[in-house]
Amino acid sequence: MELSLTLITIGITCLISYYGWKNPEVMERQLFVPYLIQRNKSYGRFITSGFIHKDGTHLLFNMFTFYFFGSVVEQYLMYQFGASLGALAFVVFYLAAIVVADIPTYLKEKDNPSYRALGASGGTAATVFASIVLMPLSDICIFGIFCLPGFILGLLFLGYAFYKGKQGDDAINHDAHFYGAVFGIAVIVLISPQNALYFWDEIKSFRLF
C-alpha cells in the first residue's frame, strides 16, 4: 500500500488521540474551548482539537470516512498543482478546514466557559464534500447498506447539519460539519470554476430509474 498523505494524516491523528486518552491533562490542553481561546489567546486549540477524539468510535468514524475521501482530494490537488505543491495544498486544505469550520462555533460560544469540542469533523466534512463536487454521482454508502449518489446524500446531510446546528440540543458540533462541508465545496470551485459546471452537468444527467 502506497504511503499517502491521507494515511499519514490518519496515523498522526490516531497516535495523538491515543496519547490523549492515556494523558487526560494533555487532552484538556488540546480541546477546542472558545472561552479559553479568547481569554488566553490559545489559538493553537483550533488545530490541536482536530487531532484528538473522544473515544475509539469517534476516531474510527472520522478516520474511516477520511480514508475513503481523502485520497480523492489528495490526488486531485496533486493533478492540479503537481506532486510537491499539491501535497502542500492538501495539508493546507485539511488544516484550514478544521480551523474555518470551528470559527462560527468560536464566535457563538466564546463567552461560554463550559463549552468544549474535539475531533476532525470539520476537516472530514470538507474532504467528503470536495469529493462530492468532483464525483457527484458516485454512490456513498452508510454502513455499507444504504447507498445514495453523493450529491443527494450531501444535500440531506447539509440540511440536517444546518437544522441541528440551529437547535443546539445535543453535544455534537453540527456547525463544524456544516461549515466544513461548505469550505470543501468552495475550495474546489475556487481552484477551478469548471468543477461547478461539471457538477451541474452531472446532476442534470442523473436519472433515478
C-alpha positions as CSV (number, residue, x, y, z in Angstrom):
1,M,0.0,0.0,0.0
2,E,1.4,3.4,-1.0
3,L,2.1,5.7,1.9
4,S,-0.1,8.7,1.0
5,L,-0.6,11.9,2.9
6,T,-4.1,10.7,3.7
7,L,-2.7,7.6,5.5
8,I,0.0,9.8,7.2
9,T,-2.7,12.1,8.5
10,I,-4.7,9.2,9.8
11,G,-1.7,7.7,11.5
12,I,-0.8,11.0,13.2
13,T,-4.4,11.6,14.3
14,C,-4.6,8.1,15.8
15,L,-1.4,8.4,17.7
16,I,-2.3,11.8,19.1
17,S,-5.8,10.7,20.1
18,Y,-4.4,7.6,21.8
19,Y,-1.8,9.6,23.7
20,G,-4.6,12.0,24.8
21,W,-6.7,9.1,26.1
22,K,-3.7,8.0,28.2
23,N,-2.9,11.5,29.3
24,P,-6.2,13.4,30.2
25,E,-4.3,16.6,31.2
26,V,-2.7,16.7,27.7
27,M,-6.1,16.2,26.0
28,E,-7.5,19.0,28.2
29,R,-4.9,21.4,26.8
30,Q,-5.8,20.4,23.2
31,L,-9.6,20.7,23.4
32,F,-11.5,23.4,21.5
33,V,-12.7,25.7,24.2
34,P,-13.7,29.1,22.8
35,Y,-13.8,30.7,26.2
36,L,-10.2,29.9,26.9
37,I,-9.1,30.7,23.3
38,Q,-10.5,34.2,23.7
39,R,-9.2,34.6,27.3
40,N,-5.8,33.1,26.9
41,K,-5.2,33.7,23.2
42,S,-4.6,30.0,22.8
43,Y,-5.4,29.9,19.1
44,G,-3.5,26.7,18.7
45,R,-6.5,24.8,20.0
46,F,-8.2,25.5,16.7
47,I,-5.8,22.9,15.1
48,T,-4.9,20.6,18.0
49,S,-8.5,19.9,18.8
50,G,-8.8,18.4,15.3
51,F,-6.3,15.7,16.1
52,I,-7.9,14.3,19.3
53,H,-11.1,12.3,19.6
54,K,-13.5,11.4,22.4
55,D,-13.1,7.6,22.0
56,G,-12.4,4.8,19.6
57,T,-15.8,5.0,17.9
58,H,-15.5,8.7,17.3
59,L,-11.9,8.3,15.9
60,L,-12.9,5.3,13.8
61,F,-15.9,7.0,12.2
62,N,-13.9,10.2,11.3
63,M,-10.8,8.4,10.1
64,F,-12.7,5.7,8.2
65,T,-14.6,8.4,6.3
66,F,-11.4,10.4,5.7
67,Y,-9.6,7.4,4.4
68,F,-12.1,6.9,1.5
69,F,-12.5,10.5,0.5
70,G,-9.1,12.0,1.4
71,S,-7.3,10.1,-1.4
72,V,-9.7,11.6,-3.9
73,V,-8.9,15.2,-2.9
74,E,-5.2,14.4,-2.5
75,Q,-4.9,13.1,-6.0
76,Y,-7.0,15.9,-7.4
77,L,-4.8,18.6,-5.8
78,M,-1.6,16.8,-7.0
79,Y,-3.0,16.6,-10.5
80,Q,-3.8,20.3,-10.4
81,F,-0.6,21.6,-8.8
82,G,2.0,18.9,-9.3
83,A,3.3,16.4,-6.6
84,S,5.1,18.8,-4.3
85,L,2.8,21.8,-4.4
86,G,-0.2,19.5,-4.5
87,A,0.9,17.8,-1.3
88,L,1.3,21.1,0.4
89,A,-2.1,22.2,-0.8
90,F,-3.7,19.1,0.6
91,V,-2.2,19.7,4.0
92,V,-3.2,23.3,4.0
93,F,-6.7,22.4,2.8
94,Y,-7.2,19.9,5.7
95,L,-5.8,22.1,8.4
96,A,-7.7,25.2,7.1
97,A,-10.9,23.2,7.0
98,I,-10.6,22.3,10.7
99,V,-10.0,25.9,11.6
100,V,-12.6,27.5,9.4
101,A,-15.3,25.0,10.4
102,D,-14.8,26.0,14.1
103,I,-14.9,29.8,13.6
104,P,-18.7,30.1,13.8
105,T,-18.8,28.0,16.9
106,Y,-16.0,30.1,18.4
107,L,-18.0,33.3,17.8
108,K,-21.1,31.7,19.2
109,E,-19.6,30.1,22.3
110,K,-16.6,32.4,23.3
111,D,-18.4,33.6,26.4
112,N,-19.5,30.1,27.5
113,P,-16.8,28.6,29.8
114,S,-18.5,25.2,29.8
115,Y,-18.4,24.6,26.0
116,R,-15.9,22.0,24.8
117,A,-15.4,20.2,21.5
118,L,-12.9,18.0,19.7
119,G,-12.5,15.9,16.6
120,A,-11.6,16.2,12.9
121,S,-15.2,16.6,11.8
122,G,-14.6,19.9,10.0
123,G,-11.7,18.5,8.0
124,T,-13.5,15.3,7.3
125,A,-16.7,17.1,6.1
126,A,-14.6,19.3,3.9
127,T,-12.9,16.3,2.3
128,V,-16.2,14.5,1.8
129,F,-17.9,17.4,0.1
130,A,-14.9,18.3,-2.0
131,S,-15.1,14.8,-3.3
132,I,-18.8,15.1,-3.9
133,V,-18.2,18.1,-6.1
134,L,-15.6,16.2,-8.1
135,M,-17.7,13.0,-8.3
136,P,-21.4,13.9,-7.7
137,L,-22.9,10.7,-9.0
138,S,-20.7,8.3,-7.1
139,D,-22.6,6.4,-4.5
140,I,-21.9,7.0,-0.8
141,C,-23.0,4.1,1.4
142,I,-23.9,4.4,5.1
143,F,-22.7,1.3,7.0
144,G,-22.3,-0.4,3.6
145,I,-26.0,-0.9,3.3
146,F,-27.9,2.3,2.4
147,C,-26.4,3.9,-0.7
148,L,-27.2,7.2,-2.5
149,P,-25.5,9.3,-5.1
150,G,-23.1,11.7,-3.3
151,F,-24.9,14.9,-4.2
152,I,-28.2,13.6,-2.8
153,L,-26.7,12.4,0.4
154,G,-24.7,15.6,0.6
155,L,-27.8,17.8,0.4
156,L,-29.6,15.7,3.0
157,F,-26.5,16.0,5.3
158,L,-26.2,19.8,4.8
159,G,-29.9,20.2,5.7
160,Y,-29.6,18.0,8.7
161,A,-26.4,19.7,10.0
162,F,-27.9,23.2,9.5
163,Y,-31.1,22.3,11.3
164,K,-29.3,20.6,14.2
165,G,-26.8,23.4,14.5
166,K,-29.7,25.8,15.0
167,Q,-31.3,23.5,17.5
168,G,-28.2,23.1,19.6
169,D,-29.9,20.4,21.6
170,D,-27.1,17.8,21.7
171,A,-23.3,17.6,22.4
172,I,-22.3,17.4,18.7
173,N,-20.8,20.4,16.9
174,H,-23.1,20.3,13.9
175,D,-21.9,23.7,12.8
176,A,-18.4,22.3,12.2
177,H,-19.9,19.7,9.9
178,F,-21.9,22.3,8.0
179,Y,-19.2,24.9,7.6
180,G,-16.5,22.3,6.9
181,A,-18.7,21.0,4.1
182,V,-19.2,24.5,2.7
183,F,-15.5,25.1,2.9
184,G,-14.7,21.9,1.0
185,I,-17.2,22.9,-1.8
186,A,-15.8,26.5,-2.0
187,V,-12.2,25.4,-2.3
188,I,-12.8,23.0,-5.2
189,V,-14.9,25.5,-7.0
190,L,-12.4,28.3,-6.5
191,I,-9.5,26.2,-7.7
192,S,-11.4,25.6,-10.9
193,P,-14.8,27.1,-11.6
194,Q,-15.1,24.4,-14.3
195,N,-15.8,22.0,-11.5
196,A,-19.0,23.7,-10.7
197,L,-20.1,23.4,-14.3
198,Y,-19.2,19.7,-14.4
199,F,-21.1,19.2,-11.1
200,W,-24.2,20.8,-12.6
201,D,-24.0,18.9,-15.8
202,E,-23.6,15.6,-13.9
203,I,-26.7,16.3,-11.8
204,K,-28.8,17.3,-14.9
205,S,-27.9,13.9,-16.4
206,F,-28.9,12.0,-13.3
207,R,-31.9,9.6,-13.6
208,L,-33.2,7.8,-10.5
209,F,-34.7,5.0,-12.6
